[in-house]
Amino acid sequence: MKKLSFFCAAFLCLLVAFAGFAMENAGPALMSLGLPEDEGAESYVVYPVLVNGGEYTDQVNAAIQENAQIGAYQNVLAFGGGSTGIRVDWEGEMGQEVLSLVISADGKMPVGRPSQVYYPMNYDLRTGEEIVFESLFEDADGAMAYMEEKLLNEEEKLSTHLENRNLFPVPYERFTLDNSGGITIYYLKEELSFLSGFSGSVYFRYSELEPYFDLTEDSIVRRMKEEDTKVGYLQGLGSRNCIGLSLEEALNTYRSTVDSEYYPGGACYEVEDARLYGTLLLTDESEERVLGVLCGSLDDNGIVTGKTTLEEAKALLGDGGISIPMDGDTAMQYRVCKGESVTWQTTVIVNGTEEDAEYTLYADEDNIVQYIRMMIRK
């Protein structure tokens, strides 16, 4: 989440400076507003503000605060947040004049018992109006039928990590859009919740929904999705790329579903975040730091697991990859498929420092890329 700390006077200066920067760069932007004054605070209400969003900026900002009950949570904070405290934070993305964000509140609620809730919302800055789920599609009925069939097929696996298990009806009106990833649908806690106590969510990659989308020139999805033609290197994970984080920070943010399991050179973890479904966090031997991720369900722009051939991926990534055959025992040990792996040398930026890393594709015996791994070189 994008939590920032400000003293009131400092915030006013920053707001003016940021607005000037945004205007100079002629595009809408999001910034954080709110307390705490220190990063260690147990209670805070941090929420997004749209800057330079055009004629509907004030309308959208008012809608964000109203839909997420920001005023009510600020009142809770003013009275100390009770024994559980209150933590309100957010994350979001901007497409071409399309705003998508989710605000999360955890702890003391304005009404009722302590709980956790998500407030997802999406706005078209050309009109100032909230985006309706069905407007994303040329064939909305087909898209929803596909989603529900997929959820039925995965219900048993999902249920092992859930406390409440009501996947249906799907709350299609509660969604967000990622620039390079897909659609996340957020449930209310009483409908679907993880064992951690957080509300449940489900995630669908853009590639699997592409047959149903409205992809005309000015459509919402076309405007939201990144048009960048670069490929590879985990762009599809976006802000959820947790390589280089301490394991504690990663698990606090994404919440582990089960205890760690062995992975060569360290351990691996599954996490609750629906957008990381099919992804393992890979640690060092001491399990203190996330050195990499292994993704079994990812749209990495031009590379799509379960669809892209190894030849197509090589053409996109260029020469220089080192190929190694993967026999059954080795594949099982590394939690990938039998077939072939190809590794490219690259770098990642961790806390402002460039570190050497390896980007590896794992293809099955039919030559289809099934897994993508990025790993910091020890």
C-alpha positions, 0 to 999 in steps of 0.5 A: 500500500502507498502509505506516506507520512506528513506534518500538516504544513509540510503536506500543504507545501508538498500538495502545491509542489506535486500539483505543479509537477502534475500540471507541468507533465500534463497528466492526472496523478494520485497522491496520498493524504493523511497521517501518521507522522511516523511510519511506526504508528499503529493507527492511521487513515491514509487515502488517495487524492486525484491531482490534475484529473481535469474538470471532474477532479473535485467530483471524483475526489468527493466520490472516493471519500464518500464511497470509502467512508473516509470521514467516518474513519477519520472520526474513529482515528480522532477517538484513538481507534479503540483497542484494535486501532484503525488502519486505512490505506490504499493502492491504485493505478492510472490508465489513459484517463482511467482511475482504478483503486482500492481502499482497505480498512482494518480494525475498528469500524465506524459501526459494528465490531472490528473487521476488515473491508475493501472499497474498490472503485473505478472512474472514467476521468473523461466523464467523472462517472464510476465505471460499470463492470459490464461496460468492460465487455463486448460479451459481458454474459460470456465473460461472467460465464467463463469466470464462474466456470473457472471459480467452480473448477478452483473452488476446492483448492481455494477453500483450503485457505478460506474461512467463509466460502460463498464464491457465488454470487460473484460481486461483479460490481466490486472490482479493480483493473491493473495496467498490465495484469488483470481484474481483481474482484473483492468480496465482502468479509461475510461472503468470502474471507481468508483464514487471516481474517481479511476479505477474500478476492479472486483474480482474472488475467487479461489474456484469459478474458480477451475474447470477451473484452470491448477492445475498441480504440477508446474502450475502458480496457484498451485505455487501462491496459499498458500499450508498452511493447516491452516484454519479460522481467515480471512486468505483469506483477507490477507493484506486487513484485516483492523481490528483495523485500524482507520475508517479514514485510512480504508476509505482512503485506500479502499474508502467507496461507500455509507454513513454508516448504522446502525449495532448493537453497531456501524455502517457498511460501504461498500467499493470500493475495489473489493477484499472486495466485499461482506464485511462490515467494522464494527465500534465502536459506535463513528465510529472512529475505525474498530472493525471487518469485516463481509464477505459474499464472502470469501475463508478462506482456508478450509472454503468457504462461500456458499459451506462449511457446518457447520459440515465441518467448525467445524471439521476444527476449533475444539471444543469450538465454542458457538452455537446460533440460529439465528431467522429472526429478529436477522439475519436481524439486524446483516445482516446475514442469518436465521439459526445458528451462531457458535463463537470461541474465538481468538485473533488478533494483532493490532499495535503489541498488542494482542487483544481478538476477536471473529470468528463467522460463520453464517450458513443458514437453509440448514447448509451452511456457508454463512457469516464469521465475525471477531470482536474485543471484546470491 
